[in-house]
Amino acid sequence: MKLAKSALLAALLCLAASPALAHFGMIIPDKNLVGKNDPKTVSARLMFWHPREDQGMDLAKPAEAGVLLGGKKTDLTAQLKPLKIKGKAAWGLSQKIRRPGDYILYMTPQPYWEPAEDCFIIHYTKTVVDALGAEVGWDQPVGSKIEIIPLSRPYGLYAGNSFTGEVIYKGKPLAGATVEVESYDPLGRHPAPADAYITQVVTTDANGVFSYTMPWDGWWGFAALATDDVKLKKDGQDKDLEVGGVIWVYAHPLGK
């Protein structure tokens, strides 16, 4: 009995010492601004990741992936190409730039079962690419169940700029929502001094609005989270579904 109690205590201590890593749907394009002299194709990687630690999970082929341009959505799911990134399943998406505009790349993934949290996860993910200086359309909603509508223009940002967004859930602003924030750091440039620094957390105000100042350059992900009113089955039992509205923005280094 003492041995069993000791083993249970050791397991609990191990769990306490191992922080839960934040999940992020990711769409990372090779560029978020396309100038007149740039190649007129944008290539993006679709991933499901712990971005700050650069630890990946397998991403099943998304239920939907596409682009929103000028109020019109184009489904690109059939054009997705399978990729392997650090041994994990990911997807490639290519978008040709045929006219000026803000191209909103988006995906709806398949539900992901996370045993550590005893729930399913769906992260509706997007990013905005401005082409040929149009600078219009970046605040258009994709229409996902939960979504971050940018109130700051989501490109042309410097490190040290703030990003502000409004969280919309089922068509209405979501007050008091948790928004997790992480940078994508595949080169390990910014090691965290403690676990609490890995995922930054802000909360939306009464109007569903949040703001966060990005301290360094690179890609930053913002994930607004909610427990959905829909349950999904796992082994015959109803399980919670965490839905996330995720947007990725790029902060340019100062002085470059």
C-alpha positions as CSV (number, residue, x, y, z in Angstrom):
1,M,0.0,0.0,0.0
2,K,2.8,2.4,0.9
3,L,4.5,1.6,-2.4
4,A,1.3,2.3,-4.3
5,K,0.8,5.6,-2.5
6,S,4.4,6.6,-3.2
7,A,4.0,5.8,-6.9
8,L,0.8,7.8,-7.1
9,L,2.5,10.8,-5.3
10,A,5.4,10.6,-7.8
11,A,3.0,10.6,-10.7
12,L,1.2,13.6,-9.4
13,L,4.4,15.5,-8.8
14,C,5.5,14.6,-12.3
15,L,2.3,16.0,-13.7
16,A,2.6,19.2,-11.7
17,A,6.2,19.6,-12.9
18,S,5.1,19.2,-16.5
19,P,3.2,22.3,-17.7
20,A,0.4,21.9,-20.3
21,L,1.7,23.2,-23.6
22,A,-0.6,25.6,-25.4
23,H,-1.9,24.4,-28.8
24,F,-2.0,26.7,-31.8
25,G,-3.4,26.1,-35.3
26,M,-0.8,27.8,-37.6
27,I,-0.8,29.2,-41.1
28,I,2.7,30.6,-41.8
29,P,3.2,32.1,-45.3
30,D,6.6,32.7,-46.8
31,K,5.7,36.4,-46.8
32,N,2.9,38.6,-45.5
33,L,3.5,41.5,-47.9
34,V,3.8,41.0,-51.7
35,G,5.3,44.0,-53.6
36,K,5.3,44.7,-57.3
37,N,8.8,43.2,-57.7
38,D,8.1,40.1,-55.6
39,P,7.1,36.6,-57.0
40,K,3.4,36.5,-57.4
41,T,2.8,33.3,-55.5
42,V,2.5,32.9,-51.7
43,S,3.3,29.5,-50.1
44,A,2.0,28.7,-46.7
45,R,2.5,25.9,-44.2
46,L,-0.5,24.7,-42.2
47,M,0.4,23.1,-38.9
48,F,-0.8,22.2,-35.4
49,W,2.0,23.2,-33.0
50,H,3.4,24.4,-29.7
51,P,5.1,27.3,-31.4
52,R,7.3,28.8,-28.7
53,E,8.8,25.4,-28.0
54,D,8.7,24.4,-31.7
55,Q,7.1,21.1,-30.8
56,G,4.6,19.7,-33.3
57,M,1.5,17.4,-33.5
58,D,0.2,15.7,-36.5
59,L,-2.4,17.8,-38.4
60,A,-5.0,15.7,-40.3
61,K,-6.0,17.1,-43.6
62,P,-8.1,20.2,-42.7
63,A,-11.9,20.0,-43.3
64,E,-11.6,23.2,-45.2
65,A,-8.8,25.5,-46.3
66,G,-9.1,28.5,-48.6
67,V,-8.7,32.2,-49.2
68,L,-11.0,35.1,-48.6
69,L,-10.5,38.0,-51.1
70,G,-12.8,41.0,-51.7
71,G,-15.6,39.3,-49.8
72,K,-15.4,36.1,-51.8
73,K,-14.2,32.8,-50.4
74,T,-12.4,30.2,-52.6
75,D,-12.1,26.7,-51.3
76,L,-8.5,25.4,-51.8
77,T,-8.8,22.2,-49.7
78,A,-8.3,19.9,-52.7
79,Q,-5.1,21.7,-53.5
80,L,-3.4,21.0,-50.2
81,K,-0.1,19.2,-50.4
82,P,1.1,16.9,-47.5
83,L,4.3,17.9,-45.8
84,K,6.5,16.6,-43.0
85,I,7.8,19.2,-40.6
86,K,10.1,17.9,-37.8
87,G,8.5,14.5,-38.5
88,K,4.9,15.7,-38.0
89,A,2.2,15.8,-40.6
90,A,1.5,19.3,-42.0
91,W,0.1,20.8,-45.2
92,G,1.2,23.1,-47.9
93,L,-1.0,25.8,-49.5
94,S,-0.1,27.9,-52.5
95,Q,-1.9,31.0,-53.6
96,K,-1.3,33.0,-56.8
97,I,-1.5,36.7,-56.6
98,R,-3.5,37.9,-59.6
99,R,-4.7,41.3,-58.4
100,P,-4.2,43.7,-55.5
101,G,-6.0,42.9,-52.3
102,D,-5.8,41.5,-48.8
103,Y,-5.7,37.7,-49.1
104,I,-7.0,36.1,-45.9
105,L,-5.7,32.5,-45.8
106,Y,-7.8,30.3,-43.5
107,M,-8.3,26.7,-42.4
108,T,-10.8,24.7,-40.4
109,P,-9.1,21.6,-39.0
110,Q,-10.5,18.2,-38.1
111,P,-11.3,17.8,-34.4
112,Y,-8.1,16.9,-32.5
113,W,-8.4,14.6,-29.5
114,E,-6.2,15.8,-26.6
115,P,-6.1,13.1,-23.9
116,A,-4.1,15.4,-21.5
117,E,-7.1,17.8,-21.4
118,D,-9.8,15.1,-22.0
119,C,-11.4,17.2,-24.8
120,F,-11.4,17.7,-28.5
121,I,-9.8,20.9,-30.1
122,I,-10.7,22.8,-33.2
123,H,-8.7,25.9,-34.0
124,Y,-10.1,28.1,-36.8
125,T,-6.9,29.7,-38.0
126,K,-6.1,32.5,-40.4
127,T,-3.5,35.0,-41.5
128,V,-3.6,38.0,-43.8
129,V,-1.3,38.7,-46.8
130,D,-1.4,42.2,-48.3
131,A,-0.7,42.2,-52.1
132,L,0.5,45.1,-54.1
133,G,-0.3,47.7,-51.5
134,A,-4.1,47.3,-51.6
135,E,-4.4,47.6,-47.8
136,V,-8.1,47.0,-47.8
137,G,-10.2,44.0,-46.6
138,W,-7.9,42.9,-43.7
139,D,-10.8,43.2,-41.2
140,Q,-13.3,41.1,-43.1
141,P,-14.6,38.1,-41.1
142,V,-14.1,34.6,-42.5
143,G,-17.3,33.6,-40.8
144,S,-15.8,30.9,-38.4
145,K,-17.7,29.9,-35.3
146,I,-15.1,31.8,-33.2
147,E,-12.8,34.3,-34.8
148,I,-10.5,37.2,-34.0
149,I,-11.4,40.3,-36.1
150,P,-8.2,42.5,-36.2
151,L,-8.7,46.1,-35.1
152,S,-5.0,46.8,-35.8
153,R,-4.0,46.3,-39.4
154,P,-2.4,42.8,-39.2
155,Y,0.7,43.6,-41.3
156,G,3.2,46.4,-41.6
157,L,3.8,45.9,-37.9
158,Y,7.1,46.4,-36.1
159,A,8.5,44.6,-33.0
160,G,7.2,46.7,-30.2
161,N,3.9,47.5,-31.9
162,S,0.6,46.4,-30.2
163,F,-1.9,44.1,-31.9
164,T,-5.6,44.6,-31.0
165,G,-8.4,42.3,-31.9
166,E,-12.1,41.6,-31.2
167,V,-13.1,38.1,-30.4
168,I,-16.4,37.0,-32.0
169,Y,-18.1,33.8,-31.0
170,K,-21.3,32.7,-32.9
171,G,-21.6,36.2,-34.3
172,K,-21.3,38.1,-31.0
173,P,-18.4,39.7,-29.1
174,L,-17.1,37.3,-26.4
175,A,-16.4,39.1,-23.1
176,G,-14.0,37.6,-20.6
177,A,-12.4,35.2,-23.1
178,T,-8.9,33.9,-22.6
179,V,-6.5,34.8,-25.4
180,E,-3.3,32.9,-25.5
181,V,-0.3,34.5,-27.2
182,E,2.9,32.9,-28.4
183,S,5.7,33.6,-30.8
184,Y,6.9,31.0,-33.3
185,D,10.5,30.5,-32.3
186,P,12.0,27.6,-34.4
187,L,15.5,28.9,-34.0
188,G,15.2,29.1,-30.2
189,R,16.2,32.8,-30.2
190,H,14.1,33.7,-27.1
191,P,14.4,30.9,-24.5
192,A,11.8,31.3,-21.7
193,P,13.3,32.0,-18.2
194,A,10.4,30.1,-16.6
195,D,7.3,28.2,-17.8
196,A,5.0,31.1,-17.1
197,Y,6.8,33.1,-19.9
198,I,6.1,30.5,-22.6
199,T,2.4,31.4,-23.2
200,Q,1.3,34.9,-22.5
201,V,-2.4,35.3,-21.5
202,V,-4.7,38.3,-21.9
203,T,-8.5,38.5,-21.4
204,T,-11.1,40.3,-23.5
205,D,-13.0,43.2,-22.1
206,A,-16.8,43.6,-22.1
207,N,-16.7,44.2,-25.8
208,G,-14.6,41.2,-26.6
209,V,-11.5,43.3,-27.3
210,F,-7.9,42.6,-26.3
211,S,-4.5,44.1,-27.0
212,Y,-1.0,42.8,-26.7
213,T,2.4,44.4,-27.4
214,M,4.8,42.1,-29.3
215,P,8.3,42.6,-27.7
216,W,10.4,41.1,-30.5
217,D,10.3,40.4,-34.2
218,G,8.8,37.2,-35.9
219,W,5.5,35.5,-36.2
220,W,3.0,35.9,-33.3
221,G,-0.1,33.8,-32.8
222,F,-3.2,34.9,-30.9
223,A,-5.7,32.1,-29.9
224,A,-9.0,33.1,-28.4
225,L,-10.5,30.1,-26.6
226,A,-14.0,29.0,-25.6
227,T,-15.7,25.7,-24.6
228,D,-18.3,25.1,-27.3
229,D,-21.9,24.1,-26.6
230,V,-21.4,21.1,-28.9
231,K,-20.2,17.8,-27.5
232,L,-18.2,15.2,-29.5
233,K,-18.2,11.4,-28.8
234,K,-15.0,9.6,-27.7
235,D,-15.4,5.9,-26.9
236,G,-19.1,6.3,-26.6
237,Q,-18.9,9.2,-24.1
238,D,-19.6,12.9,-24.6
239,K,-16.5,15.1,-24.5
240,D,-16.0,18.8,-24.4
241,L,-14.9,20.7,-27.5
242,E,-12.5,23.6,-27.2
243,V,-12.8,26.0,-30.1
244,G,-10.2,28.6,-30.8
245,G,-10.1,31.5,-33.1
246,V,-6.5,32.0,-34.1
247,I,-4.7,34.7,-36.1
248,W,-1.0,35.0,-37.0
249,V,0.7,38.3,-37.6
250,Y,4.3,39.2,-38.4
251,A,6.3,41.8,-36.5
252,H,9.2,43.2,-38.5
253,P,12.5,43.9,-36.8
254,L,13.2,47.5,-36.0
255,G,15.9,49.2,-38.1
256,K,15.7,46.7,-41.0
